[in-house]
Amino acid sequence: MITDKYLQCLKELQNNPNIEIGKYSSDTNYYDCEPPSERFLERRKKELEEENIIISDKDMEYFNLSSIIVNWDDILKEPTDIKVLRGGFVINDITDPLIYPTDYFKNTINIKNDGDYSQQLGWFERLPMGVDDSMRGCFIKEEGNFPPPIVFCNAGGGWYVKIDFDYYKYMELLFENYGFKGWQYFYIDIVKEIPRLDQVLDDMRVAVKTLPLLFPDKDWSYHQKRYQDVLEKLERTE
């Protein structure tokens, strides 16, 4: 259950002496995910159905996560020669990104060139303000069964990319990675066409150097190998 994965993530963050929670937001909101009322869920389900979006009863669990805001900051500040790693997540109500229009993404480009989805995007998860709230997980709004396809958008860099896995996997990975800044880079194809590529590579470098120090009980070998593979493919060095 996704609620359990969130609560485990929160517990590990709260019990970690290497990080500080809540430093960059006065409206931090983390709680034990009490399910919304049946009336609330029925109303949300009806709103989606009116847009020809069908959501299963099982997937209504994701409404448990609505309005969660968590942000954390590295207090070890090691290694001293790189930026401090930060992370967290702000989780949107499912109905908002699927129903209400936004022009937030209108100036972003698809680096895969497999279609222009900029007018169909609605964000379901982002980094907190004070970290980088322009980095967002987004639905591609379309009729049919929930969830629709998703993209990762770096609006600050002016680009987005369609993700090969689904919303369920995205949310699992979000909590497994504690929402550290740039975690999505380790699960998408990093190509030379990405605007501000040096910033992307720097975020990856900071992560692989810092994560083993902040979370020493967790295996970060996948991220380290992924970063080295990206450098090799792009013919870059650290």
N, C-alpha and C positions, 0 to 999 in steps of 0.2 A: 504494500500500500504506500502511495506517495506521501501520505501524512506521516507515516512512520519514518520514512527516509528524511523528511524535513526535520522531524523532532530529533533524530539521531544526529543530524548535521548541527542543529542548534546546541545540543548537549555537548558535542565535541568542541564547539567554539567556546561555549561558556566555561568549559573545564580546562581550556588551554591557557597556561600562564604566559605564553609568548605573544598573545594578541590582546587587544582592547576592543570591546564592543561598544558601539554607540557614540564614538568620538565625533563623527562628522555629521550627525543628524540629531536634531532635537525631537524628531517625531518617530524615533525607533519604535517599532511595534512588533514584538514577538510574543507569542502566546502558545497555548497548548492545542490550538486548532480544534476548538469545539465546533461541531458541524452547524451550519446555518439552519434556521428553522425550515420545516417542510414547506411552509407558505412562501418563504424566500426562494427556495429551490424551484418550486412549481412556477413561480412568476418568471424566473430566469429562463427556465426551460421553454416556457411559452413564448418569451421574447425571441429566443433563438429559432423556434419553429416558425414564427411569423416571417423570419428571414430565410426560410427554407433550409435551416441548419438543424440536423437531428443529432442530439447528444444522448448517449445511453445513460441509464440510471447509475451504472458503475462509474462513469466518468464525472458524475456530479460531485464526486469526492474532491475534485480539483478546486471547487469553490471553498473548501476548507482553508485554502492557502490565500484567498483573496485579501489584499491589503497588508500582507506581511511586509515589514521593512526591517532589514538587518544590515548593518554595516560594521566592518571590523578593520583594524589597523595593526600593522606589525609594530610591536614595541621593542623587539630585539635590535632592530636597525642594523642587522648584519646580513651579508658583508657590507662594510662601510663604503665601498666604492660604487655602489649601485643605488637606485631609487628604492624607497620603502614600498613594500608590497601591500596593497589594500584590496578589499573585496566586500562582498555582500550582495544583496538582491532586494529589489522592490517587485512584488508580484501583483499584477493587475487582475481585476475581475475578468473572467472569461468573456462575458458578454460585451464589455466595452470595446475591445479590439476587433470583435467580429461584427458589431452593429454600427458603431458610431464612426463617421468619417474623420480623417485627419489629413492635414497637408504637411505634417512634420517631415515626411520622407520624400517630398516632391523633388528635391534637388540631389537625390542619391542615384547612383548608377549600379547596375548589375554587372559585377566583374566577370560573370560566366557568359554573358551575352546570350542567355537562353530565354529571354523574355524580359519585358519591362513590367515589374510588379509594384513600382513605387507608389502608385495610386491605390493599391489594394492592401497595403501593409497596415497592420495594427499591432501594437506591442503588447505582449503578455508578461514580459520580464525585462528588467533593466538593472544596471548598476545604480547604487544610490547617488544622490547629489553629493558632491565633495569627493567622489571617487572618479566616476566618468559616466554620467547618466545618458550619454549619447550612444552607448553600446547596449544594444537591445536584441532580445529574441522576439520575433514577430510572426504572426499568422499571415498567410496570404488569403485574404477574404474570398471565400467562394461558397456556393451552395453545396449541400450534400451532408455526408456524415462527418461528425466531429471526431478527431481534429483534422483541420485542413493542412496542407503543406506549410512548412515554416522556413524562415530565413534568419540569418544573423545579420544585423545591420550595425555598422559603425558610422553613424550619421555625422560624427565629428570629422571623420575622414572622407565622407561623401560617398560611401559604397555599401553594398550589401551582397549577400550570396545565398542562394538556395541551399539548404542543408539536406544531406543525403538520408538522415534518419528523422524520426518523427518527434512530435511534441512530447510523448511519454518518455522517450529516451533522453531528450533534451533536459527535462526536469530532473530525471535521475542523475544525469551528469552534473547538472547545476549543484545539487546537494553533495554529490561525491567530491566535487572540487571546491566546496565551500564558497562558490561564486567568486573566486579570486579574479582580479582584473585580467582579462584576456584569455580566460580558460577556453573559450570557444575556438581560439586559433589552433589549438592542438587537435581539433576534430574536423577542420575544414582544409581544403587544398590551398596552401599558401603559394600564390603565383606572383610573378614580377609585375603584373598589371595592377596590383593593389595600390591605390593611392596612399602616400605616406608609409610606404613599406618599411622604412627604417624604424618607425615608431612601433609597428607590429612586431618586428624582430626584437626590438628592445624590451617590449612587454614580455615576450616569450623568454628572453634571456633573464630578466629579473625574476620571473616565476621559477625557472629551473634552478637558479642559484639560491633562492630564498625558501621555497617550499620545504625542502628536506630539513631546514633549520627550524621552521615554524611548526611543522607537523612531522617530527622525527619518527613517529610510529607508523607512518603511512608510506607505502611504496610509490615513489614518484619516477620510477625507471621508464615508464611509458612516455612521460612528458620529456624526460631528458633525451631519450632516443628520438622522439618525434622532432625535437628542436634541432638535433644534429642532422637528421635527415633533411630537414628544410634548408639548413645552411648549405649542405652538400648539393642539393638540387639547384639552389640559386647561385651556387659557386661563391658563397660568402664565407667569411671567417668571423669569429667573435671579436 
